[in-house]
């Protein structure tokens, strides 16, 4: 239930702070790859779901809405949210990234992404 509340709060924030068109080409296409270099929250904006899952893996939680999806990744004491919306061409592209502390409140996007990546890259023994 706590994660649902966090997701709803983050969704409300995303409605106010989306970055329409960032990372999306003139034809409405989305970036196909995030490359192999250092990953930043800003680099996630405009990327296709497949590009993000290629770098971060499958999300811990996924919510589908008409014309949109929200992905949640957990890492350490934070959750990283990636908001996808349909482009004019109908493909999903990320438009906003947010980070929230598990106990509530804003978290550093950079630190949360680093925690998510550290959790994902830790070998399972």
Backbone as CSV, one residue per row, in Angstrom:
resi,resn,N_x,N_y,N_z,CA_x,CA_y,CA_z,C_x,C_y,C_z
1,UNK,0.818,-1.184,0.000,0.000,0.000,0.000,0.873,1.264,0.000
2,UNK,1.990,1.188,0.736,2.898,2.327,0.806,3.444,2.676,-0.573
3,UNK,3.771,1.645,-1.362,4.309,1.892,-2.707,3.245,2.486,-3.623
4,UNK,1.991,2.108,-3.423,0.905,2.661,-4.228,0.752,4.145,-3.944
5,UNK,0.838,4.525,-2.685,0.740,5.932,-2.312,1.894,6.713,-2.920
6,UNK,3.091,6.155,-2.863,4.260,6.815,-3.449,4.070,6.973,-4.955
7,UNK,3.573,5.927,-5.603,3.357,5.986,-7.052,2.330,7.049,-7.411
8,UNK,1.268,7.130,-6.645,0.230,8.121,-6.935,0.760,9.539,-6.730
9,UNK,1.540,9.746,-5.674,2.134,11.047,-5.434,3.073,11.430,-6.572
10,UNK,3.889,10.479,-6.986,4.826,10.742,-8.076,4.083,11.014,-9.382
11,UNK,2.977,10.323,-9.615,2.178,10.556,-10.825,1.639,11.979,-10.835
12,UNK,1.188,12.438,-9.686,0.699,13.813,-9.595,1.788,14.816,-9.895
13,UNK,2.986,14.572,-9.405,4.112,15.457,-9.699,4.470,15.435,-11.173
14,UNK,4.396,14.278,-11.781,4.755,14.153,-13.194,3.811,14.946,-14.070
15,UNK,2.557,15.031,-13.686,1.591,15.781,-14.482,1.974,17.253,-14.537
16,UNK,2.663,17.720,-13.507,3.072,19.119,-13.457,4.420,19.370,-14.112
17,UNK,5.270,18.357,-14.194,6.647,18.587,-14.583,7.117,17.746,-15.755
18,UNK,6.244,17.383,-16.658,6.712,16.600,-17.796,7.532,17.480,-18.723
19,UNK,8.350,16.854,-19.534,9.185,17.575,-20.491,8.779,17.131,-21.890
20,UNK,7.633,17.636,-22.406,7.153,17.173,-23.699,8.177,17.376,-24.800
21,UNK,8.354,16.349,-25.588,9.203,16.434,-26.754,10.677,16.218,-26.501
22,UNK,11.127,16.250,-25.263,12.553,16.089,-24.993,12.982,14.667,-25.336
23,UNK,13.975,14.544,-26.203,14.460,13.235,-26.594,13.629,12.569,-27.669
24,UNK,12.612,13.241,-28.167,11.727,12.674,-29.176,11.965,13.414,-30.484
25,UNK,12.151,12.658,-31.552,12.467,13.306,-32.817,11.216,13.910,-33.469
26,UNK,11.408,14.640,-34.551,10.326,15.353,-35.219,9.228,14.424,-35.737
27,UNK,9.551,13.160,-35.980,8.542,12.211,-36.466,7.809,11.536,-35.315
28,UNK,8.132,11.899,-34.075,7.481,11.285,-32.926,8.154,10.011,-32.470
29,UNK,9.339,9.692,-33.019,10.054,8.489,-32.614,10.799,8.712,-31.308
30,UNK,11.170,7.629,-30.659,11.906,7.731,-29.408,13.294,7.146,-29.580
31,UNK,14.201,7.516,-28.701,15.570,7.014,-28.761,15.557,5.498,-28.588
32,UNK,16.241,4.815,-29.458,16.246,3.355,-29.431,17.264,2.791,-28.451
33,UNK,18.290,3.560,-28.091,19.345,3.023,-27.251,19.858,4.104,-26.315
34,UNK,20.308,3.687,-25.151,20.923,4.611,-24.203,22.439,4.515,-24.239
35,UNK,22.954,3.675,-25.130,24.396,3.504,-25.237,24.957,2.742,-24.055
36,UNK,26.279,2.784,-23.927,26.943,2.034,-22.864,27.675,2.938,-21.887
37,UNK,27.613,4.238,-22.113,28.315,5.167,-21.235,27.596,5.358,-19.916
38,UNK,28.078,6.308,-19.116,27.439,6.597,-17.832,25.977,6.989,-18.037
39,UNK,25.143,6.521,-17.139,23.708,6.765,-17.240,23.311,7.831,-16.228
40,UNK,22.550,8.822,-16.697,22.049,9.885,-15.831,20.530,9.908,-15.924
41,UNK,19.847,10.495,-14.942,18.397,10.613,-15.041,17.962,11.372,-16.291
42,UNK,18.702,12.403,-16.668,18.352,13.175,-17.861,18.436,12.322,-19.126
43,UNK,19.378,11.358,-19.152,19.524,10.489,-20.326,18.338,9.551,-20.482
44,UNK,17.628,9.268,-19.397,16.463,8.385,-19.468,15.269,9.050,-20.160
45,UNK,15.224,10.390,-20.102,14.099,11.117,-20.694,14.191,11.053,-22.212
46,UNK,13.123,10.585,-22.831,13.071,10.460,-24.284,13.383,9.059,-24.774
47,UNK,13.738,8.162,-23.883,14.122,6.806,-24.275,12.904,5.893,-24.376
48,UNK,13.034,4.893,-25.221,11.992,3.876,-25.375,12.038,2.926,-24.177
49,UNK,10.917,2.296,-23.839,10.926,1.315,-22.756,11.988,0.230,-22.950
50,UNK,12.169,-0.224,-24.171,13.162,-1.279,-24.420,14.580,-0.810,-24.117
51,UNK,14.874,0.462,-24.372,16.203,0.999,-24.082,16.444,1.069,-22.581
52,UNK,15.417,1.453,-21.841,15.565,1.544,-20.388,15.669,0.161,-19.771
53,UNK,14.838,-0.775,-20.217,14.913,-2.123,-19.645,16.233,-2.808,-20.024
54,UNK,16.819,-2.435,-21.168,18.116,-3.004,-21.540,19.204,-2.571,-20.565
55,UNK,19.083,-1.368,-20.012,20.097,-0.865,-19.072,19.762,-1.153,-17.613
56,UNK,18.464,-1.104,-17.256,18.079,-1.240,-15.848,17.382,-2.563,-15.527
57,UNK,17.043,-3.331,-16.544,16.287,-4.554,-16.317,14.795,-4.262,-16.223
58,UNK,14.049,-5.281,-15.891,12.608,-5.105,-15.753,12.318,-4.314,-14.478
59,UNK,11.301,-3.450,-14.515,10.987,-2.676,-13.310,10.429,-3.567,-12.201
60,UNK,10.533,-3.087,-10.979,9.967,-3.798,-9.833,8.448,-3.690,-9.822
61,UNK,7.932,-2.630,-10.401,6.486,-2.409,-10.478,6.208,-1.679,-11.780
62,UNK,5.117,-2.057,-12.410,4.722,-1.425,-13.679,3.223,-1.162,-13.627
63,UNK,2.836,0.054,-13.978,1.418,0.401,-14.017,1.094,0.911,-15.411
64,UNK,0.095,0.293,-16.036,-0.338,0.709,-17.366,-1.611,1.541,-17.257
65,UNK,-1.627,2.641,-17.948,-2.778,3.531,-18.059,-3.047,3.723,-19.547
66,UNK,-4.228,4.217,-19.905,-4.433,4.522,-21.324,-3.387,5.538,-21.803
67,UNK,-2.628,5.179,-22.789,-1.630,6.048,-23.424,-0.427,6.362,-22.529
68,UNK,-0.229,5.600,-21.451,0.893,5.889,-20.548,1.262,4.639,-19.751
69,UNK,2.497,4.637,-19.234,2.965,3.608,-18.304,3.870,4.270,-17.286
70,UNK,3.862,3.719,-16.076,4.761,4.168,-15.018,5.563,2.960,-14.582
71,UNK,6.881,3.107,-14.569,7.768,2.039,-14.105,8.426,2.500,-12.815
72,UNK,8.525,1.572,-11.856,9.177,1.855,-10.590,10.330,0.881,-10.379
73,UNK,11.487,1.439,-10.067,12.673,0.667,-9.709,13.026,1.027,-8.271
74,UNK,13.345,0.039,-7.454,13.754,0.326,-6.081,15.254,0.123,-5.940
75,UNK,15.833,0.964,-5.107,17.257,0.852,-4.842,17.578,1.472,-3.503
76,UNK,18.087,0.693,-2.595,18.423,1.236,-1.278,17.193,1.763,-0.576
77,UNK,17.206,3.058,-0.281,16.090,3.670,0.446,15.247,4.584,-0.439
78,UNK,15.235,4.309,-1.744,14.481,5.169,-2.661,13.815,4.347,-3.765
79,UNK,12.899,4.998,-4.442,12.277,4.432,-5.641,12.469,5.414,-6.783
80,UNK,12.849,4.896,-7.930,13.010,5.694,-9.141,11.808,5.418,-10.033
81,UNK,11.120,6.466,-10.458,9.941,6.338,-11.305,10.249,6.870,-12.696
82,UNK,9.872,6.113,-13.716,10.020,6.545,-15.102,8.614,6.585,-15.696
83,UNK,8.239,7.735,-16.247,6.904,7.942,-16.806,6.983,7.929,-18.325
84,UNK,6.215,7.049,-18.929,6.153,6.932,-20.382,4.795,7.409,-20.874
85,UNK,4.815,8.138,-21.979,3.583,8.580,-22.620,3.684,8.282,-24.106
86,UNK,2.542,8.073,-24.736,2.530,7.819,-26.183,2.931,9.068,-26.937
87,UNK,3.707,8.872,-27.989,4.063,9.963,-28.890,2.971,10.070,-29.948
88,UNK,3.097,11.049,-30.830,2.134,11.179,-31.930,2.125,9.938,-32.800
89,UNK,3.256,9.247,-32.881,3.346,8.023,-33.672,2.803,6.800,-32.956
90,UNK,2.400,6.934,-31.696,1.825,5.824,-30.947,2.812,5.033,-30.109
91,UNK,4.118,5.275,-30.265,5.128,4.564,-29.472,5.241,5.211,-28.096
92,UNK,5.614,4.423,-27.103,5.848,4.974,-25.769,7.259,5.540,-25.684
93,UNK,7.380,6.699,-25.093,8.682,7.309,-24.834,8.672,7.904,-23.438
94,UNK,9.774,7.810,-22.730,9.813,8.363,-21.379,9.810,9.887,-21.458
95,UNK,9.063,10.483,-20.568,8.939,11.938,-20.566,9.389,12.571,-19.265
96,UNK,9.469,11.754,-18.206,9.819,12.327,-16.907,10.391,11.238,-16.014
97,UNK,11.352,11.608,-15.185,11.954,10.703,-14.204,11.879,11.394,-12.845
98,UNK,11.488,10.634,-11.823,11.388,11.181,-10.480,11.972,10.178,-9.495
99,UNK,12.392,10.653,-8.351,12.910,9.788,-7.290,12.251,10.189,-5.983
100,UNK,11.843,9.180,-5.209,11.173,9.407,-3.930,11.808,8.532,-2.859
101,UNK,11.898,9.056,-1.657,12.359,8.274,-0.517,11.284,7.254,-0.164
102,UNK,11.670,6.094,0.322,10.694,5.074,0.688,9.789,5.554,1.810
103,UNK,10.314,6.389,2.712,9.481,6.888,3.798,8.708,8.147,3.404
104,UNK,8.846,8.565,2.156,8.120,9.737,1.649,9.049,10.909,1.414
105,UNK,8.683,11.758,0.492,9.467,12.938,0.174,10.395,12.715,-1.006
106,UNK,10.885,13.822,-1.523,11.762,13.789,-2.688,13.118,13.194,-2.346
107,UNK,13.704,12.515,-3.319,15.058,11.964,-3.196,15.885,12.474,-4.373
108,UNK,17.171,12.424,-4.247,18.065,12.811,-5.336,17.909,11.806,-6.485
109,UNK,17.615,12.294,-7.668,17.473,11.411,-8.836,18.795,10.715,-9.154
110,UNK,19.889,11.467,-9.081,21.202,10.885,-9.383,21.553,9.780,-8.385
111,UNK,21.378,10.058,-7.099,21.713,9.070,-6.069,20.804,7.851,-6.162
112,UNK,19.534,8.075,-6.447,18.595,6.956,-6.539,18.918,6.087,-7.756
113,UNK,19.207,6.707,-8.900,19.582,5.933,-10.082,20.846,5.118,-9.804
114,UNK,21.814,5.712,-9.114,23.038,4.985,-8.761,22.718,3.795,-7.856
115,UNK,21.792,3.974,-6.907,21.401,2.879,-6.009,20.682,1.776,-6.775
116,UNK,19.825,2.160,-7.722,19.120,1.170,-8.550,20.129,0.374,-9.366
117,UNK,21.071,1.071,-9.984,22.062,0.382,-10.814,22.962,-0.514,-9.968
118,UNK,23.334,-0.071,-8.773,24.164,-0.889,-7.890,23.409,-2.155,-7.483
119,UNK,22.135,-2.005,-7.203,21.313,-3.173,-6.833,21.178,-4.143,-8.006
120,UNK,21.013,-3.624,-9.199,20.837,-4.454,-10.382,22.118,-5.148,-10.798
121,UNK,23.257,-4.515,-10.519,24.537,-5.083,-10.966,25.209,-5.953,-9.902
122,UNK,24.575,-6.099,-8.747,25.143,-6.929,-7.690,24.930,-8.385,-8.038
123,UNK,26.006,-9.169,-8.102,25.850,-10.586,-8.430,25.059,-11.322,-7.351
124,UNK,24.223,-12.220,-7.776,23.458,-13.054,-6.852,24.248,-14.319,-6.618
125,UNK,24.512,-14.648,-5.332,25.318,-15.840,-5.049,24.439,-16.991,-4.607
